[in-house]
Amino acid sequence: MTPYTTEKSRPILIVEDNRDLLDCLRMLLEIEGFNIVTAENAREALGWLADKGQEPGLIFLDMNMPEMDGLEFIKSKEASK
């Protein structure tokens, strides 16, 4: 089995409304040396993407969130390209 590798200089964006899960994922990935950006909802994540104009290396996305769910986030992200 080949281990998964990624460019650690590109941030990982975690979009999760459960604060405990968000913090757990952030800590685990930071321990491994990844640059982490967090958002507690999809609108905050879209705002970060628009402000930075940078694609993260990976997005961990909660699909079931209030206000805007994961599918709506994906549609909005794709429409803004």
C-alpha positions as CSV (number, residue, x, y, z in Angstrom):
1,M,0.0,0.0,0.0
2,T,1.4,3.4,-0.9
3,P,1.1,6.1,1.8
4,Y,-0.9,9.2,0.9
5,T,1.1,12.4,0.6
6,T,0.1,15.9,0.1
7,E,1.9,19.3,-0.3
8,K,1.9,20.4,3.4
9,S,2.4,24.1,2.4
10,R,-1.2,24.3,1.1
11,P,-3.7,24.5,4.0
12,I,-6.4,22.0,4.9
13,L,-9.7,23.7,5.4
14,I,-12.0,22.1,8.0
15,V,-15.7,23.2,7.8
16,E,-17.5,21.8,10.8
17,D,-20.2,23.2,13.1
18,N,-19.5,20.8,16.0
19,R,-16.7,22.6,17.9
20,D,-15.4,19.5,19.6
21,L,-15.0,17.6,16.4
22,L,-13.5,20.7,14.7
23,D,-10.9,21.1,17.4
24,C,-10.1,17.4,17.4
25,L,-9.5,17.3,13.7
26,R,-7.4,20.5,13.8
27,M,-5.2,19.2,16.6
28,L,-4.6,15.8,15.0
29,L,-3.6,17.3,11.7
30,E,-1.5,20.0,13.2
31,I,0.5,17.3,15.1
32,E,1.2,15.8,11.7
33,G,2.6,19.1,10.5
34,F,-0.3,20.3,8.3
35,N,-1.3,24.0,8.1
36,I,-5.0,24.1,9.1
37,V,-7.7,26.7,8.5
38,T,-11.1,26.2,10.3
39,A,-14.6,27.5,9.7
40,E,-17.6,26.8,11.9
41,N,-20.0,27.1,8.9
42,A,-20.1,27.1,5.2
43,R,-20.5,30.8,4.8
44,E,-17.4,31.5,6.8
45,A,-15.5,29.0,4.7
46,L,-16.7,30.6,1.4
47,G,-15.6,34.0,2.8
48,W,-12.1,32.6,3.6
49,L,-11.9,31.2,0.1
50,A,-12.9,34.5,-1.5
51,D,-10.6,36.5,0.7
52,K,-7.5,34.4,0.1
53,G,-8.1,33.5,-3.5
54,Q,-6.3,30.3,-2.7
55,E,-7.4,26.7,-3.0
56,P,-6.7,24.5,0.0
57,G,-5.0,21.2,-0.5
58,L,-8.0,19.5,1.1
59,I,-11.4,20.4,2.4
60,F,-13.0,18.4,5.3
61,L,-16.6,19.3,4.9
62,D,-19.5,18.6,7.2
63,M,-22.5,17.8,4.9
64,N,-25.2,18.5,7.5
65,M,-24.9,22.1,8.8
66,P,-27.5,24.8,9.6
67,E,-27.8,27.8,7.4
68,M,-26.0,26.2,4.4
69,D,-25.3,22.5,4.1
70,G,-22.3,20.9,2.5
71,L,-24.0,20.4,-0.9
72,E,-25.0,24.1,-1.0
73,F,-21.3,25.0,-0.1
74,I,-20.0,22.9,-3.0
75,K,-22.5,24.5,-5.5
76,S,-21.6,28.0,-4.3
77,K,-17.9,27.2,-4.4
78,E,-18.2,25.9,-8.0
79,A,-20.3,28.8,-9.1
80,S,-17.7,31.3,-7.9
81,K,-15.0,29.9,-10.1
